[in-house]
Amino acid sequence: MKDEISILVADDNNEFGDYLADHLNNEIDMSIVGVARDGIQAIELIKEKRPDVVVLDIIMPNLDGIAVLERIIGMHLSKRPLFIMLSAIGHDIFIQKAITLGAEYYIVKPFDANVLVTRIRQMYREKRNVFNQNDFVSAKYDSKYNRNYSGKIDIETEVTHLMRDVGIPPHMAGYQYLREAIIQTINDPKSFNSVTKILYPSVADKFNTTAQKVERSIRNAIESAWNRGNHDSMDTLFGYSISFGKGKPTNSEFIAMMADKVKVMMGSLS
């Protein structure tokens, strides 16, 4: 089937892994391309089968799920799968590490397999509709995508499109904080003059949280986008404004680049 979602399951628990593979394979729009029992086998199957989605257990022999994500980053695959992490460990440190390394979602065992099915479909649709670089380049932010019904350019829509093309997972807390920080910077450039004293507290006030959490969450979101492997997309967006050899940009640098990019886009469409 043309629109089947190809899925690799990686779990060292034979009974659970086989059950999960059978359950997903029975979905009309999903197809299991392999079942890995350890991290090394998972990497080999990812390279060989090029699945759309990898359901990856954290705790596995030889290489754990975190190590698999680290290896994938260094491989710079032409087609990077979506990663859904599974674990009986729900500690924030493991979740944060997985997300920072590019995982799209994290599910704590035990869970309802139907919930996993739903999440796979949601993320696959999002990847096809939002992260397709060819669509992004060909569209060149055509005005029909970026103007509201009154015909005016919508800043919030522009920022949302740009963030998703960069590759920041919408489910991360830092996504909302970063989006708001960029919008405020565009609407009130003076707020950017003091990021820690004005911008972060302003964003925190809107979401009823702390400036420290805003700063930390934005940092995690940027690291996630940086490590996802969308280097070509980043180059398309920013050209020589960033360099992967120089390391990740700071929060301030990233916010400034995003805000400037949106301003340029809006100027070209006005």
Helices and strands as residue ranges (DSSP letters): E 5-10, H 14-25, E 30-36, H 39-49, E 53-57, H 65-75, E 82-87, H 92-100, E 105-108, H 113-130, H 133-139, H 143-146, H 155-166, H 173-187, G 189-194, I 195-199, H 200-206, H 211-227, H 231-238, G 239-241, G 244-246, H 251-269
